[in-house]
Amino acid sequence: MVNPEVIIRDMDLEDIPRVIDLERQLFRNPWPEEVFFDEVLARTRYPFVVQANNEIIGYVMLWAKPTEGHITNIAVDKKYQRKNIAKKLLYHILRLAAGLGLTRIVLEVRPSNLPAISLYESFGFIHGELRKGYYSNPSEDCLTMEKDISILETDKIE
């Protein structure tokens, strides 16, 4: 499969059943459905879905504080992974964050998730602290990563 044409748009309440399906397929400890309703309805949270051929194939969520953003989730359907979809989602969310005036982005990742770490590093994220025993099922530490976006222009993020 070649890289599909995609559309990234705001997540709507109607998208939540498909997002929950993806969450359960992709994560060992999926978030409960209520969290996604909160994400869509909160004013300081920015959830987006990505579509290909009118099908939701992934999502990304950002929490925004006055100067800092926290990427809480980025997920892509397994059959669309390694097709630059996650890269497009990350680019989209970084551009949004810079446009909101945020100066720093943080995220957490399992140290065993080398493809995700590689993606984040390719965008200039640096390794932060290691949080012992953060994840369960199975138990694993958490690597925090961060990126200073205070000097970035919104049209030159990558």
Secondary structure as GFF3:
##gff-version 3
##sequence-region A 1 158
A	DSSP	beta_strand	7	10	.	.	.	ID=ss1
A	DSSP	three_ten_helix	13	15	.	.	.	ID=ss2
A	DSSP	alpha_helix	16	26	.	.	.	ID=ss3
A	DSSP	alpha_helix	33	41	.	.	.	ID=ss4
A	DSSP	beta_strand	45	52	.	.	.	ID=ss5
A	DSSP	beta_strand	55	64	.	.	.	ID=ss6
A	DSSP	beta_strand	68	76	.	.	.	ID=ss7
A	DSSP	three_ten_helix	78	80	.	.	.	ID=ss8
A	DSSP	alpha_helix	85	99	.	.	.	ID=ss9
A	DSSP	beta_strand	104	109	.	.	.	ID=ss10
A	DSSP	alpha_helix	114	122	.	.	.	ID=ss11
A	DSSP	beta_strand	126	135	.	.	.	ID=ss12
A	DSSP	beta_strand	140	148	.	.	.	ID=ss13
###
